[in-house]
Amino acid sequence: MYFQKHIIETLTKFDFVFAKMILRGGNYHGPFDIALIEGTITEAWQADELKRIREQSTFLFAIGSCAIDGGIPAIKSTIPELEAEKKVYKNLSTIHSIRPHSVDAYVKVDGYIRGCPPGERDLYEALSSVIMGKKPDFLQYSVCIECKLKGNICVLIAYDMPCMGPVTNAGCGALCPSMNRACYACYGPMKQANGPALAKKFKLMGLSRDDIVRKFTLFGADSIEFRKAMDIYED
Amino acid sequence: MKINIDYVARVEGEASVKFEIEGRKLKNLKLNIWEPPRFFEGFLVGRKFDEVPDIVSRICGICPVSHMTTSIYALEKAIGFIPSPEIRKIRRIMALSQIIASHLVHLYMLVLPDYYRLNMLFSHENPPSPPFTKGGKGGLLDEIKRLLRLKEAVNNVTALFGGRPLHPVSMVVGGFTKVPSRDMIGKIIKGLEAIKEDALDTVKMVSELKFPDLKTDVEYLAIMSEDDYAVEEGTIISSSGFETGVDNYHYYFTEKEIPYSNAKRTVLKGKNPIMVGALSRLNIKFDKLHSEAKKAAAMIGFKPMDKNPFHNNSAQAIEIVHGIWKCIEILDSLSVGDFLINPKVKEGAGSSITEAPRGLLYHEYELNNRGGIEKANLVTPTAYNFLSLEESLKKLVNENIDKPIEELKLLCEMLVRAYDPCFSCSVH
């Protein structure tokens, strides 16, 4: 299950050109065959750096929920930014944060390795596809499918838990429902998920507007799919 | 002459070390933690208490369980919920497995390459020149294989209760949403038994490393409980005999904003710079270690008070042994039952301090009567270590000022790595 089962083959098949976390020195300038970009963009220089890396890279993958849809740091977008910043620092003159955005808000992305932590299956798929010269086949269905494949009882229908599974991208193996709790969308929104339909269902279950907002802003507050869920409160 | 280490590699997060040398004298050493802030304490306000563990676990990809455990204890205190001894036992296992897993990654992947003059644990290149003959083509392949065996068995412990080793999902305020069967626990114990030898080989490996000499005068801090090598509950104790419960925290500890760093610096009133982490824990509560870990300490030649910060790495190896043997003991004695009580929400405030792999971790929350967060305050190990790390760096540079620049830079980096900082956590 763990990517670490593939670590030795990854180490022997690839040259690590630049990776601060595991490599001292290295070639910062590129060119790179593959760039794996993690993290939300929260300072202006990071956007410049990202554009430079894009130019130097044949394939650029966004890895992890932060890089793909803003992840947890994007919760900051749901409140006035200065308010959040003032709660942390008295002196803001040395802080230069911008509104958190995903990687694809700034550059073209060749694939998304979803999840928090990122899904090992999709990471393996991305790396092996580059070696084989094929298009990576990422998981593009919801957590619901994984529950069905596992034979789980639906926690949303049977136990009235406010489960985000129907709008959340698969990859975790339906972990939360398998552990008796509602999915909280750590893999981020599935493309073209029907957010408003699930928000309506939550409303019928008796969740308050605030509770529903929090469900759709925990992960992926920066995504169209989850922002659209709030349409049910317009008019 | 200005010397800049633009970024310290092989640590978690982003920081640089800058200093000037003028006629054999050190001037102006600064540890600049430029990791961009994410404002967790800002956006936690307005969220609900039951979301907090899942949110704060994302502060760190190496020690998510530590943040979860600490937040859960603080939140339970705020609403007046007292977890059962069995729940606390599982949380102790989770905390121990987190410490072992983090130490393993740190020792093998981040620290080890320095001592073989490699840039990375794995290498496609030929071995560096003698005496560093070990890391040939393939790097330290045997060590990598041992690390993977150890890491898998320990990850399995975290995943057994948490669902997955990183950002576990079953740990919630009130207990665990699901607990494993006795059979599954038995399998995991077997897995741990199987890595005992690898753990002792790790100790042997560390005992052969030639750590640089350095002695620093710092205040060692750890949490202490009477009957155990405390990791998730206890009072705060220091090497000079200072002691306090977590409720008096603000009387003794202050956080200061530093103009050249995004991380704040935590100081203890009227005391030397603080050091927290594996070395501090061993210096303070060595006698509480598992007997097998004491044997490991003898193998390395470690004795408290050890004042060399580089020996934090030896301390980590000893704690790996302690953690594995201790986990087996607790798992053996665990009775499996119902482990979730849905707590009632009420207004209140609560704080908690635990031992993350890198040292003390403090969480504090204020809740309103709907369970909404009104205030959040988090202090991470690297914030405590910030000042003593700077002071140790100054001492190291002064004592090695005649060394060639590249060597001096490497020594500085090695010291930063020895402290096992998490700059991402420190900014959060």
Contacts between the chains, C-beta under 8 A, distances in Angstrom:
chain1	res1	chain2	res2	distance
A	2	B	152	6.7
A	2	B	155	6.4
A	2	B	165	7.4
A	4	B	148	5.6
A	4	B	151	6.2
A	4	B	152	6.5
A	4	B	155	7.8
A	7	B	144	7.4
A	7	B	148	6.3
A	8	B	141	7.9
A	8	B	144	6.8
A	8	B	145	7.4
A	8	B	148	7.5
A	11	B	122	4.3
A	11	B	139	7.9
A	11	B	144	7.4
A	12	B	138	7.7
A	15	B	124	6.2
A	16	B	120	6.4
A	16	B	122	7.7
A	20	B	7	6.1
A	20	B	9	5.2
A	20	B	10	7.6
A	20	B	14	7.7
A	21	B	9	7.8
A	21	B	10	6.7
A	21	B	11	7.8
A	21	B	12	7.1
A	22	B	10	6.3
A	22	B	109	5.8
A	22	B	110	7.7
A	22	B	120	5.7
A	22	B	121	7.1
A	23	B	9	6.4
A	23	B	10	7.3
A	23	B	119	5.6
A	23	B	120	4.4
A	24	B	9	4.0
A	24	B	10	5.9
A	24	B	113	7.2
A	24	B	119	4.3
A	24	B	120	7.1
A	24	B	413	7.3
A	25	B	9	7.1
A	25	B	119	5.1
A	26	B	119	7.1
A	40	B	38	7.8
A	42	B	36	4.9
A	42	B	37	7.7
A	42	B	38	6.8
A	43	B	36	4.7
A	46	B	36	7.2
A	71	B	58	7.0
A	72	B	38	7.7
A	72	B	55	5.9
A	72	B	58	4.3
A	73	B	38	4.6
A	73	B	39	7.9
A	75	B	43	4.4
A	75	B	47	7.4
A	75	B	55	7.5
A	76	B	38	7.4
A	76	B	39	5.5
A	76	B	42	6.8
A	76	B	43	4.7
A	78	B	43	7.5
A	79	B	42	7.7
A	79	B	43	6.3
A	79	B	46	6.5
A	83	B	42	7.2
A	84	B	39	4.7
A	84	B	42	3.1
A	84	B	43	5.2
A	84	B	45	7.9
A	85	B	39	6.0
A	85	B	42	6.1
A	86	B	42	7.6
A	87	B	39	7.4
A	87	B	41	5.8
A	87	B	42	4.2
A	87	B	45	6.3
A	88	B	37	6.7
A	88	B	39	5.3
A	88	B	41	5.0
A	88	B	42	5.1
A	89	B	37	7.8
A	89	B	257	6.1
A	90	B	257	6.2
A	91	B	257	5.6
A	91	B	259	7.6
A	94	B	259	5.9
A	94	B	260	7.8
A	94	B	262	7.7
A	95	B	37	6.5
A	95	B	262	7.2
A	97	B	36	6.6
A	97	B	37	6.3
A	97	B	39	7.4
A	100	B	38	7.9
A	116	B	58	6.5
A	116	B	167	6.3
A	117	B	61	6.8
A	117	B	164	7.5
A	117	B	166	4.2
A	117	B	167	5.9
A	172	B	164	7.8
A	175	B	163	5.2
A	175	B	164	6.3
A	175	B	169	5.6
A	176	B	163	7.6
A	176	B	169	5.1
A	178	B	163	7.4
A	179	B	163	4.7
A	179	B	169	5.4
A	179	B	170	4.6
A	179	B	177	5.2
A	179	B	178	4.7
A	180	B	170	7.9
A	180	B	177	4.5
A	180	B	178	5.0
A	181	B	169	6.5
A	181	B	170	7.3
A	181	B	172	7.3
A	181	B	177	4.7
A	184	B	51	7.8
A	184	B	54	6.0
A	186	B	54	7.7
A	186	B	167	6.9
A	211	B	48	7.8
A	214	B	47	6.5
A	214	B	48	6.5
A	214	B	51	6.8
A	218	B	51	6.4
A	218	B	54	7.4
A	218	B	55	7.3
